Amino acid sequence: MNTPSSESVPVKALDPGLYIVATPIGNLGDITMRAVDVLRGVSVVACEDKRVTGKLLKHIGVQKRLIAYHEHSIRQVEDEILDMLHRESVALVSDAGTPLISDPGWQLVKRAKDAGYMVTAIPGPSALIAALVQSGLNNRRFLFGGFMPRTDEGRANCLREVGDLYCTVILYETGPRLTKSLKIMAELWPNREIAVARELTKLYEECRSGTAEELLEHYTAHPPKGEIVLMAGPPITIVPEEHDVETMLRGLLKTEKPSQAATRVAKFTGRDRKELYKMALRLKAE
Ligand code: SAM
């Protein structure tokens, strides 16, 4: 297959197919060399907002036919793109970061694969990874929840649903809604470490951590602007080896009853709950 490498300077037409290209999440300098090569080499770029992508293409000195691909016209534009794929190379980009990640595209990818077209990804920036790695939270396991529902009840349900999972939870958030989510987290998860990453790769980048209550206080006094990733560390702060049930139980017993701790560890490890409960009682008595 004729795919570009970072050394391929000449503008070479690419093999027909769909190229999913990650673009910067703020700092245009984060575009990868392969992304530039691909954007230079494809016949068409499908994007969310032509102005946003036009600015990026101008920055890298590429002029390309753009077609708008967003939620409103999705099915019809997908049909058009699928029509092109047998003879043309099409890049899919979003306004920022990795396409499909809280952005449109998975149906297009599915349909292109089902139809037997070449589909490949040119990896690069994504806000969730940039946020996670600088948060200082335990990243052994994490769950990306995208955007939460708009209503308070929907948000609370969403957080309750994942509250028992032994992992860091990552969510996309907006400035006006951040304090609402922090309020719910303060009620549901008063002891978990929370982090807020804002305006990543941009001038006013920050990553602040604390309890939900502390962050709620801060962001009520300083209403946040810009783009936000909200994260909650795992329910216990100890970092156990995956199957070290004793360490997990000890960690949970600091805040939970033996029965609750046993249930949670049983769910996580698949071990017998009764045995774990006995172990929890013994540890509690120590
Ligand atoms: N596809 C993108 C990605 O790979 O990260 C995400 C697109 S989603 C529509 C936009 C959300 O991503 C924002 O509301 C924010 O939660 C998060 N986001 C994007 N850029 C960000 C940045 N520079 N700093 C913090 N969060 C960002």
Boltz pocket constraint, residues with backbone or C-beta under 6 A from the ligand:
constraints:
  - pocket:
      binder: B
      contacts: [[A, 25], [A, 26], [A, 94], [A, 96], [A, 97], [A, 98], [A, 99], [A, 100], [A, 101], [A, 102], [A, 103], [A, 125], [A, 126], [A, 127], [A, 128], [A, 171], [A, 172], [A, 173], [A, 174], [A, 197], [A, 198], [A, 199], [A, 200], [A, 201], [A, 202], [A, 227], [A, 228], [A, 229]]
      max_distance: 6.0
